Amino acid sequence: MLQSYHSILDGLFGALPEVVPTSAVQSVLHAVDHSGVYFGALLFYGFYPIAMAGVWVILSIVYALRREKNEPDYPEIATMPDGTPFTPMISILVPAHAEEASIARTIGALLRIDYPNFEIIVVNDGSPDRTGDVVRGLIDTGKVRLLDKTVNEGKSMGLNDALPMCRGEFVVIVDADIVVTPQVLRALVPHFLSPRVAAVTGNPRVANCGSLLRNLQALEFASIISVQRRAQRVWGRVLTVSGAIAAFRKSALIDAGLFSPDMATEDIDMTWKLQRRFWDVRYEARAVVWMEVPPTLRELWKQRRRWARGLAQVLRRHAGVMTSWKSRRLWPIYGEGILSISWAYTFVLMTAYWLIARAFGYTPYGSSPIPNLWGMLTATACVIQLGTGVLLDRRYDPGIVRYFGYAILYPLVYWMLMSLVTVIYTLDGVFRKRPKLSTWNIARVDAKAS
């Protein structure tokens, strides 16, 4: 049996000369290398990204052909069955903490939205700078209100506190450093004609490209995140709405128990709470907003640390979906989350094993630096997925095409970085007791509304 295993490995990863162990350590490495466990781990390590790339590519193309092909670039105002315009009041919530430099630009873009009936509520969450003062200077526009919390309690509590102030039945949440496009509400609102729709996530694009790290993130949002959201919509469930831009039915938020202050990623958690209550969550590619991604490795690490912890928390909190037949439509999303985390651990552990083995003069199967069939298949799958994302999103972000050349660096740089973050912080998210409030700064609250 093991001989047949190694025949397969030879074909996929390149044949290596049989090494006769010359030390006790090499004997242990040789035993590991010839075990069924190592064979299984190597196949999972090699084939999981290829298989998932195929799934994402096929399903995202299906979604694009079904949902996007015949849609106008600039959405028209939706109409109800009797022909009257569907223009409900929309409350736009902007949670902000220390956003003095960007909040005026964000509000300015919101005020230019091409939609007849909306308000803007900024939640100043105990900012230590002049964020509140900047917003007060814009209140006389007639569309801007301010919830001024003198002490920080975090994004979730700020959103929960602001919901009673909202005049609209539908709430759009926008980060304080986002620049929306004028058609964003025209794209989001028509989905709520369906009474089952609780949330619609938009299409964030990267505005501050220019460095290698930021260009890779731009490629990621087009080729990984947008592709996956399209594919997941074909399944009928999504992993998460975007924290940068998402629209919600206010009654659905109340039905789900509002945002959870103890979760590191309130957007992922709310998505799962809504879907477990059998609400529908959708993706709208034409709801384009422009965002700034972390410009330095340190800031990117901090952001992805929070994402890894948040996903782990959500998978732990909602583990019951896997034993609930009523929640079976969430099984593919939950299973893919577990598999992606498992692959990150496999990737890091296999790499560490190869380095240790080579340090002791032993070359394991699969670690050959010479290009082999597995390497070519993985590279091809990665390039196809990245290319698919670029082709699908160039309609909304024409400049994304110029970053496709970074595709060759994506698996080399990004896979290792994201895998390390996942390996380090997933266990932290699962086992560490979380604070009652997940805040920008640890504090209590006092608030006043304008």
Steps between C-alpha positions, in 0.01 A plus 500: 500500500772749593682417179190603302482818713853590401433425134227763512727738688777446248267596217364809674795635693801359318690183583779520754782251547444259786704615797646249745476651850842557656388629840221455750344831395504401134341167593210687665469731200506201267220334698290819487568540130378146425182519711141519379445810716772687315359383167154629590634831628705549185204434274279738700776761493537464124145453380284713731593838343464350150158351575365814668630725223303288255185527711531877546573564132212292365240627748607865470466483122155340541399785731635768266316354202175469692505823703736754345509447125185697411499753784559868410816654639301784656195352677159654451269581790312181589125482459237308692256258329249784452762712323564750779864580582653302785697768684471429873684715751857372542696570816875500436701424815866598513678363810814706560793499740792738449400574139566876495709470183243308292150560637431820301594324175277204589199720582560712190474191281187385685333836440553454125307171487244493220197394704204710616444389858783444747659629819854472641567419865861511616582310819803666657623226731707686756751635251807664656534740203268754332275248324190629679582863424542426129159330489333787689619732227299295246173473691357812334477307171171364636587135435766441768443416865752412769494248784790623709619235746752655734663167587576214262296177515581356161333476161230251596373700797513820296284345228255358754473840670433674168228266371217665706597832338451366147195630319534240227397136504817425303846579635822528301820473703809664356848518651627848577785486247282389206416702188173379351398531137180695418305191390562297815146528642339447160688169486430384856137603560319292231602176673272589791192468281530135606373470858747217569807719443666615820834627369681589181877531491672738261818493294795675669790597272851608596569872450856533633691265269865571425719275712550125462303427818205720405496371142482143629205599718326656200549172315371310802174695519433445130621144463433341836234686698272605211536162329410317820196718571366434152559127540344488846188673373450209261502278810244733655706602805801727545780499755472870578374835384763769458570712805586783261155519337185301574127571510265345757130474570469653846231255614731212403782642713261514793380146426864381506565664837701803373877509463710300748738728695724211605585386145819612327322510162143616542434476125574125477301426813195700387505325161482163671236609750276623219545187291436275799170687536435408133540850363653543157836679457600619154794646309476804273804563280375839379498642855857620458688686773864600520706417806856532622676176591782468756814655347752318720562137590449581869155653440399218266606245763282675761202503266532134404561404863156641579347321201653166603383537859156609385451208263612256768255654747216474250577137413509418870179688584307360204633144505144380558417551133683176417254297708189686385318378191317831479836675467631265231543780246773635725690171499709579189602840641583358843684203350704723270594717796626198693686365196668833425625523859613137487687567178681797659619276783601230252689752288697639794569161661607339172732789424651478849543123461678539167738761642582283802548189284735679262695639795573138593596405146174328409283596199131406549252430223336816371774738607700501179586855385491380138168587326265201492148413397348608830676836488384566144142400583491724806648797315257452212198479733612811687551699180162388363320609817682833511433554131131418543466754779673768297281435196178506705588814695663710229149622415486671840872571543669532159840568657512157662629347176840662542560305822449157347876480449535456876320165475831314502589654837162441660547135607866555588442802726136498603444132568783486751401825669129415530576145609727621778233741625240223492719249682598745774163663570237234429568320827496836675156571357371156599632471853563849636218645705387810317424831677139609535577789266729484198616861475758720333593609854385331821257736674143561609239724344320828516315628194301792368317540171487797268 
